[in-house]
Amino acid sequence: MSTEEVDVVVIGAGQAGLAASHELAAAGIEHVVLERRTTVGGAWQDRWDSFCLVSPNDTIRLPGGEYRGPDPHGFLPGAEVARHLRDYAASFAAPVRTGVAVTALRPRPDGGLDLRTAGGLVRARAVVVATGAFQEPNRPAWAAEVPVPVLDATEYRNPAAVPEGDVLIIGSGQCGCQIAEELTLAGRRVVLACGRAPWGPRRFEGRDLTDWLVEFGFFDVRTADLPDPSARLWANPQLTGASGGHDLNTRTLQALGVGLAGHLAGIHDGAAAVFTEDLAESVAWGDARYADLRSGITRWRTAHRLPVPEMPVPEPFDASAAVGEVALRDLGAIILATGFHPAYQWIEAPNAFDSHGFPLHVDGASTVIRGLWFVGVHFLRARKSALLLGVGEDAAVVARDVAESVGAG
């Protein structure tokens, strides 16, 4: 098996890896980017057919790769986001090697790092891991035991590809709501098992919700600023960029005819999915998070002597029709929109991660493994760290640190 010596390796050619590559190139640091997929574009090319960005196009703010198209307030389809990343990589001749999966990373006693790939061993002085905010879907044990096809949200493509019958969706964050809406509009009967998820109106007073959030610093919040560190694990807000972007939440889905249920309590005798009676509480929790956003906007605008916008107040929610159980025999499929978790098991240093699986670091630099950096991690430096809106800022910080380290030899 061959062995290659490389100064700096970036793992992953999605938005985080390409932003890091751009900043390393700008600093004059020779490096290679290893991407397991056969094409550049990151996880955007794994989304379902109709997926669109949830934040407006003008939040694509990669260094040297900002959105400059004709529709800054629109929402690019996932395939177009992947194309934007490919064009971005080509714009600065990013040194990407596709089809190279890194299966293991091991620290060396001398301070370097060994990367195992199918093509051989790569030995590096510094490594930037940019494999995504979350890498593996949460898949409950019962999914392997029910007599119904169980799809992860990453496996969903379109309504026609879902087996005939009713569809049960577990999880009411962004993906769950968007898939529920699409299936219902396609004439499928859908039941959505709801957890706690924030939400907000798509637009008010002529501006997108994202613009208001950017203005008052919502995306700049750090983990240390949160009332509870576990808040970084909350579901993504119920929003959509489909069809030009519109309101999407439990109320709009209920009005559309989606059957709403509480949390999944379990599978009863292998014959029925049974739900808890907490639908009203989950919706109320989401309403409280929207109230927090309204308060944040009000405080910021008042402090800066700006007019406070009129923000819609949610109508009372009626949970009396909550679904109590669903017979599995009626289902064509179950779709899991239960979120994702970090997956760094291939990095052979388990003490380098916290109890949730996130890397222990300071500004992206591992505090355990010398020569190892991370970028594109959820809440790495702020709420926007994994987003097209903010990953470039973190990439610049990490690239400067890597340059100083490699330069210091």
C-alpha positions in Angstrom: 0.0 0.0 0.0 1.3 3.4 -1.0 2.2 6.2 1.5 2.0 9.9 0.6 3.4 12.8 2.5 1.3 16.0 2.5 1.6 19.1 4.6 -2.1 19.9 5.0 -5.2 17.8 4.3 -8.8 19.0 4.3 -11.4 16.2 4.6 -14.6 17.0 2.8 -15.4 19.2 -0.3 -18.7 20.6 0.9 -19.2 24.3 1.8 -16.9 24.0 4.9 -14.1 22.2 3.2 -14.1 24.4 0.1 -14.2 27.6 2.3 -11.2 26.2 4.3 -9.4 25.4 1.0 -10.1 28.9 -0.3 -8.6 30.5 2.8 -5.6 28.1 2.9 -4.9 28.9 -0.8 -5.2 32.7 0.0 -2.6 32.2 2.8 -0.3 30.4 0.3 -0.6 27.0 2.1 -0.3 24.0 -0.2 -2.9 21.4 0.6 -5.2 18.7 -0.8 -8.9 18.2 -0.2 -10.1 14.6 0.0 -13.8 14.0 -0.9 -15.5 10.6 -0.5 -18.2 11.4 -3.1 -17.4 11.2 -6.8 -18.5 14.9 -7.3 -18.1 18.1 -5.4 -21.2 19.5 -3.8 -21.4 18.1 -0.3 -24.7 16.8 1.2 -26.7 19.2 -1.0 -26.7 16.5 -3.7 -28.2 14.0 -1.2 -31.4 15.9 -0.7 -34.8 15.0 -2.1 -35.7 16.1 -5.6 -37.7 19.3 -4.8 -35.5 20.5 -1.8 -34.7 24.2 -1.7 -32.6 26.4 0.5 -34.4 27.4 3.6 -32.6 30.7 3.9 -32.6 33.3 1.0 -29.9 33.0 -1.6 -28.1 36.1 -0.4 -27.1 34.2 2.8 -24.6 32.2 0.6 -21.6 34.1 1.8 -18.6 31.8 1.2 -15.3 33.7 0.9 -14.9 34.5 -2.8 -18.1 32.5 -3.5 -21.0 34.7 -2.5 -24.3 34.4 -4.4 -24.3 37.0 -7.2 -27.3 35.7 -9.2 -30.5 37.5 -10.2 -32.7 36.3 -7.3 -31.0 37.2 -4.0 -34.3 36.8 -2.1 -35.2 33.5 -3.7 -34.3 30.0 -2.6 -32.0 27.9 -4.8 -32.9 24.2 -5.3 -30.5 21.8 -3.7 -29.1 20.8 -7.0 -28.3 24.4 -7.8 -26.5 24.8 -4.4 -24.4 21.8 -5.3 -23.6 23.4 -8.7 -22.7 26.7 -7.0 -20.2 24.8 -4.9 -18.7 23.1 -7.9 -18.4 26.5 -9.6 -16.8 27.8 -6.4 -14.2 25.1 -6.3 -13.4 25.7 -10.0 -13.1 29.4 -9.4 -9.9 29.0 -7.4 -8.8 25.6 -8.7 -9.4 23.9 -5.4 -7.1 20.9 -5.1 -9.9 18.4 -4.7 -9.5 14.7 -5.1 -12.9 13.0 -5.4 -13.7 9.4 -4.7 -11.2 9.3 -1.8 -12.9 8.3 1.5 -10.8 8.7 4.7 -11.7 5.6 6.8 -9.4 6.4 9.8 -7.4 9.2 11.3 -4.7 8.4 13.8 -2.4 10.8 15.7 1.3 10.0 15.4 3.7 10.2 18.4 5.7 12.8 16.5 2.7 15.1 16.3 1.7 14.3 12.7 -1.5 12.6 11.6 -2.0 9.4 9.5 -5.0 9.1 7.3 -6.1 5.7 6.0 -7.8 5.6 2.6 -8.6 2.9 0.1 -5.7 4.1 -2.0 -3.2 4.0 0.7 -1.8 6.0 3.7 -1.6 9.8 3.7 0.7 11.3 6.3 0.0 14.9 7.1 1.3 17.6 9.4 -2.1 19.2 9.8 -5.7 18.1 9.0 -8.9 20.1 8.8 -12.0 17.9 9.2 -14.9 19.4 7.3 -17.2 16.4 7.0 -20.4 18.3 7.9 -22.4 19.5 10.8 -24.0 16.1 11.4 -23.0 12.9 9.6 -25.4 10.1 10.6 -29.2 10.0 10.9 -30.7 9.0 14.2 -32.3 5.6 13.6 -34.2 3.9 16.4 -33.8 0.2 17.1 -37.5 -0.5 16.3 -36.9 0.6 12.7 -35.4 -2.8 11.9 -38.3 -4.7 13.3 -41.5 -3.2 11.9 -43.1 -4.9 8.8 -43.1 -1.5 6.9 -40.4 0.1 4.8 -38.6 2.7 7.0 -36.8 5.4 5.2 -34.4 8.0 6.6 -35.1 11.5 5.4 -31.9 11.3 3.4 -33.4 8.4 1.4 -36.6 10.2 0.5 -36.7 11.5 -3.1 -40.3 12.2 -4.1 -43.9 11.1 -3.5 -43.9 8.7 -6.4 -41.0 6.8 -5.0 -42.8 6.1 -1.6 -44.7 2.8 -1.5 -48.4 3.1 -1.8 -50.4 3.6 1.4 -50.5 6.1 4.2 -47.2 7.7 5.4 -46.1 8.2 9.0 -43.4 10.8 9.4 -41.5 10.8 12.7 -40.2 14.3 13.6 -41.6 17.7 13.0 -38.5 19.8 12.4 -37.6 21.3 9.0 -37.3 18.1 7.0 -40.3 16.4 8.5 -42.6 19.3 7.9 -41.4 19.9 4.3 -41.8 16.2 3.4 -45.2 16.1 5.0 -46.4 19.0 3.0 -45.1 17.6 -0.3 -46.7 14.2 0.3 -50.0 15.7 1.3 -50.1 18.0 -1.8 -49.4 14.9 -3.9 -52.6 13.3 -2.5 -51.0 11.0 0.2 -52.5 10.7 3.7 -49.8 11.7 6.2 -49.5 11.5 9.9 -46.8 13.6 11.5 -45.5 12.6 14.9 -44.5 16.0 16.4 -41.7 16.8 18.8 -40.5 20.2 20.0 -39.4 22.5 17.1 -39.1 26.2 16.8 -41.0 28.1 14.1 -41.6 31.6 12.7 -43.4 33.3 9.8 -41.6 33.2 6.5 -41.9 37.0 6.0 -43.4 40.0 7.8 -43.3 43.7 6.9 -41.8 42.9 3.5 -38.6 41.2 4.9 -37.7 37.5 5.2 -37.5 36.1 8.8 -33.8 35.4 8.1 -33.1 39.0 7.5 -34.6 40.0 10.8 -32.6 37.3 12.6 -29.3 38.4 11.0 -30.0 42.0 12.0 -30.4 41.3 15.7 -27.5 38.8 15.9 -29.4 35.6 16.3 -26.8 33.7 14.2 -23.9 35.1 16.2 -25.0 33.5 19.4 -22.3 31.1 20.9 -22.9 28.0 22.9 -21.8 29.9 26.1 -24.6 32.5 25.4 -27.3 29.9 25.5 -29.4 29.5 28.6 -28.6 25.7 28.4 -25.9 24.2 26.2 -28.4 21.5 25.2 -30.3 24.2 23.3 -27.8 23.8 20.5 -29.5 20.4 19.9 -32.9 21.8 19.2 -34.6 20.9 15.9 -34.2 23.2 13.0 -37.1 25.7 12.7 -40.2 24.9 10.8 -39.5 26.8 7.5 -39.4 26.1 3.8 -38.0 27.7 0.7 -40.1 25.6 -1.6 -42.4 27.4 -4.1 -40.7 30.7 -3.4 -40.8 30.3 0.3 -44.0 30.3 2.5 -45.2 29.7 6.0 -44.8 26.1 7.1 -45.6 24.9 10.6 -47.9 22.6 12.6 -50.8 25.0 12.0 -50.4 25.2 8.3 -50.0 21.4 8.1 -53.1 20.9 10.2 -55.0 23.2 7.8 -53.7 21.2 4.8 -55.1 18.0 6.3 -52.0 16.4 7.8 -52.8 14.3 10.8 -50.8 15.5 13.8 -49.8 13.4 16.7 -47.6 13.7 19.8 -44.3 11.9 20.2 -44.1 8.3 19.2 -44.5 6.3 22.4 -43.6 3.0 20.7 -44.7 0.2 18.4 -47.5 -1.9 20.1 -47.4 -5.6 19.5 -45.7 -5.0 16.2 -49.1 -3.9 14.8 -49.6 -0.2 15.6 -47.6 3.0 16.2 -48.9 4.6 19.4 -48.4 8.3 20.3 -48.2 10.2 23.5 -50.7 12.9 24.4 -48.3 15.8 24.3 -49.1 17.4 20.9 -50.4 20.6 22.6 -47.3 20.9 24.8 -45.0 20.5 21.8 -46.8 23.2 19.8 -46.8 25.5 22.9 -43.0 25.0 23.2 -42.6 26.1 19.6 -44.8 29.1 20.2 -42.6 30.1 23.1 -39.5 30.0 20.9 -41.3 32.2 18.4 -42.2 34.6 21.3 -38.5 34.6 22.2 -37.6 35.7 18.6 -40.2 38.5 18.7 -38.8 39.7 22.0 -35.3 39.6 20.6 -36.2 41.7 17.6 -38.2 44.1 19.8 -35.3 44.6 22.2 -32.7 45.1 19.5 -34.8 47.6 17.5 -35.8 49.5 20.6 -32.2 49.7 21.7 -31.2 51.1 18.3 -34.1 53.5 18.1 -35.6 51.7 15.1 -39.3 51.1 14.5 -40.5 47.7 15.9 -42.2 45.6 13.2 -45.7 44.2 13.5 -45.1 40.5 14.0 -48.0 38.1 13.6 -49.2 36.3 16.7 -50.2 32.7 16.4 -53.8 31.6 16.5 -54.9 29.3 19.3 -54.0 25.7 18.5 -56.6 22.9 18.6 -55.1 19.6 19.6 -58.5 17.8 20.0 -58.0 15.9 16.8 -54.6 14.6 17.7 -53.9 11.1 16.3 -53.6 8.5 19.0 -52.3 5.5 17.0 -51.8 4.3 13.5 -52.2 0.7 12.3 -49.0 -0.4 10.6 -51.1 -2.4 8.0 -52.3 0.9 6.6 -48.9 2.3 6.1 -46.9 2.3 2.8 -43.8 3.7 4.6 -42.5 5.3 7.7 -40.1 8.3 7.1 -37.7 9.1 9.9 -37.0 12.9 10.2 -35.5 12.4 13.7 -32.4 14.4 13.2 -28.7 13.5 12.9 -25.7 13.1 15.2 -22.0 13.7 14.9 -20.0 10.6 13.7 -16.3 10.9 14.3 -15.7 7.3 15.3 -13.1 7.0 12.5 -10.9 9.5 14.4 -9.0 7.2 16.7 -9.0 9.5 19.8 -12.3 9.1 21.6 -11.3 11.5 24.4 -11.2 14.3 21.8 -15.0 14.6 21.8 -17.6 15.6 24.3 -20.6 13.5 25.5 -22.7 14.6 22.5 -19.9 13.6 20.1 -18.8 17.2 19.3 -15.1 17.9 19.1 -13.3 19.5 22.1 -11.7 22.6 20.6 -10.9 26.3 20.8 -11.9 28.2 17.7 -11.8 24.9 15.7 -8.4 23.7 17.0 -8.6 20.4 18.8 -7.5 20.7 22.4 -6.6 17.0 22.5 -5.0 16.2 19.1 -2.1 18.4 17.9 -2.4 19.3 14.3 -6.2 18.7 14.0 -8.8 21.4 13.2 -12.5 21.3 12.6 -14.7 23.6 10.5 -18.4 23.4 9.6 -19.4 21.9 13.0 -22.7 23.0 14.4 -22.1 25.8 16.9 -18.3 25.5 16.4 -17.9 29.2 17.1 -21.5 30.5 16.8 -24.9 29.4 15.7 -24.0 30.1 12.0 -20.8 28.0 12.0 -22.2 25.2 9.8 -24.3 27.5 7.6 -23.5 29.0 4.2 -24.0 32.3 6.0 -21.2 31.8 8.5 -18.9 28.9 7.7 -16.5 31.2 5.8 -15.8 33.2 8.9 -14.8 30.1 10.8 -12.8 28.9 7.8 -10.7 32.1 7.8 -9.9 31.7 11.5 -8.9 28.0 11.1 -6.9 28.7 8.0 -4.9 31.4 9.8 -4.2 29.0 12.7 -3.2 26.2 10.4 -0.9 28.6 8.4 0.8 29.7 11.6 1.2 26.1 12.8 2.6 24.8 9.6 4.8 27.9 9.1 6.1 27.4 12.6 7.2 24.0 11.5 
